[in-house]
Amino acid sequence: MRRRSRFMSLLLLAGGLACETGEIKLVSPDVVSGVDDFTIHVTLEDSALAAALGWEAGVPNATIKMLRYTTSLPPAEYTTDSVGRLSLPNFAGGLWRVWAERILTPDETGPTGGVVRAFGDGIREPLATTGTLPLNMGTDRAGSVVFSEFFPLWYVLPAPSVQYQWAQYFELYNNSDTTVYLDGMLVLQAWPFHNDNERRGCAEQTTFRTDPEGIWFLWATQFPGQGTDYPLTPRSTALVALDALDHSVVHPVLPDLSNADFEIAGTIDADNPAVPNLADVGPAASPGGHGAQLSTLVTPFVLARATDLATLLRGRDLQGTEYWRIPMDRVLDVVTGRHDAGDERYYTLCDGPWVGTGDVDRLELIYPVPIYEPGLSLQRRVLRRTTGGAELLDLNISMVDWEYVARTPGAIQP
């Protein structure tokens, strides 16, 4: 896992302007700004690669996006200058989400052996009206099994109005060049990152949520198999349905999941006997007896290697609820998502990283689309396509890695 230091500005200076995201104006590139400007400086964590690319002073032409914490506006988008800097005069301090990405063009790939690489960073922090915010971009990860698609939404059926969530699914993708066995792998729902409607405060959460040694969880589901029963070949998918049924018979906008590769087991919901089940294995049974529902990703979802659950560290919160910890070296992928900022009126989000040290997912995905939109899903972006298949973007930054597009269960988006 990557570790980094970060500039943290904790005070909003008096007299800061209250402009919204769309009112920020970018000064001309390579022009020295006034002393009252707020500046973002984008660099690479890999200093040797930065030198090889000629980016020692900073990353040129990096895309920076900014979203004010409580706004419902689309994010503002900017580009860094030739030395990786962006100056914002009259910047309104406060709590912001800021993220940056840079993907090499084909004619820049000499130092990477002709391979297109991606870089990114993201933060959610209180910022002052002046000063410099460094974004230190990590490099896309080497291939592994990753989450590639989520359809976590509840659909509101037409009259009579009924919420229908049983068509939820997620998809895994082998983003490597070797066959991987899914047998025994775990899908965990990590410790929540909000204060749970005042039942659990942020101070109590810090011990569990920001543990650098592992990720604490309450609910988990596990793939079946004895070790080599369920191979996932390179550049192929595994579709996991909440209920492996043809949901289009309920409403034609819903997907047919009867041919899913796996199904999440429940005690009271429908079961397709032809589809292997993932079983509840965590310290608590999934709510309602329906298996581990995807909900709306309001807690981070974690994919982990097969692990002897009896060896996991246990702990209890102040209410006596037991949680288990998966070691960081067992973690393969983490995805965190939220609806738009309006969700935050229901929760008090806690400061600091949401999972471990923050490096396993630097910034959560915000998707400002209604919860009842059945034609769209969250899908991991394609970084490059080769003769062997697509390679998906994996920067450990949900806000950069993922997008909300037309659903493609069991396949990678075209």
C-alpha positions, 0 to 999 in steps of 0.5 A: 500500500502506498504511503504519502504525506499531505499538506493539511490546512485546518483553518478557513481564513476570516473573510474568505469569499463564498463563491461556488465551484463554478465561479472559480476562474483559472489564470493563464498558464505559466503566469505568476499569480498574486500572493492571495492566490490558492495554488495546487501543485501536482507531482508524481510519487515515482521520482525516477519516472518523473525524471524520465518523463521530464516532469521533475518540476511537476506534472504538465497537462494534468486534469484537476477536478474540484467539488465543494463538499455541500454543492450539487453542481458538477465539478469544476475542471482545470488543467495544470500548466507546464510545471504542474501548477494551477492557481485559483485567485479568490478561492473560497476555502472550506471542505473540498473534494479535489482529484487529479489524473494524468494518462500518458499519450502513446508518444510519451510512453518511451520511459514506460516501454511503450505501455500507457500508464495512468497517475492520480491522486484525490483528497477530501480536506478542509482548505484555506483561502491561500497556500499551496495544496500538493497532489502527489500522484500514484501510478496505476497498479499491476494487474489483479482481480478487481471489482469492475461493475456495481449495480447497487440501486433500488428501483422504484417500480411504477404504480403501485410504487414499490421499491425493488432491490433484488436485481442488484449485482456486482462483477469481478474482472481478472485484470492480470495476465494469469488465471486466478482462482476465486475459491474462498475469496471474500467480499467485505463491507468495511467499517462505516465512514459516518457517525451512524446517526449519532449512535457511533461517533467519529472519535470511536470510529478512528481506532477501527476505521484508520487502522493501518494494519487492516480493514475492520468489517461487520458483514462478509460473503465468501466464494465457494470452492476448495481451491481450484474449482472456480478459475477466472481466466485473464481479462474475463469477468465473474457476475455475482447477482443478489438473486440470479433470476430474470428480473425483466419479468418484473419490469423490462428495464431490469436485467436478466441475471439468470445466467449469473456466475454466482449468487449471494445466498440468503435465508428468505429470498429466491434461490437459483439452484443452478448458480453457486452461492456465496455464503454469509461468513462475517461476524454478523448475519446480513440484514433481513436474511437476503444476503449481503445487499450492495445498498448504495455503497455507503460503506466501502466494499472490499475484495480480499484473498481467501483467508482463514477467518479463525485467524482474524483479529476481533474487536468490539465497539462501545455498543458491544458489536463485534468486528473482525479485521482483514489484514492489509496484505490480503486486500485486493481492491476497495471501492467506496461510493456515495450519491450526491452531496445531499446524502450528507444531510443524513450523516456526519462524515468523519474527517480523515481517511475512510479505510486504513491510512487512506491509500487503499482508496484515496477519494470516494466516488460521488455519483449524482444520479437518481437512485432509481435509474435502472439503466446505469451502473457503476463501471471501472474505466478502461485504461487501454485495450490490447489484443489480450483484452481490456486493462481497467484503470486501478489507481486506488481512487474511486472518484477517478477509477469509476464512472456511471454509464449504461450497465453491461452485466457480465461484460466490460463496457465497449 
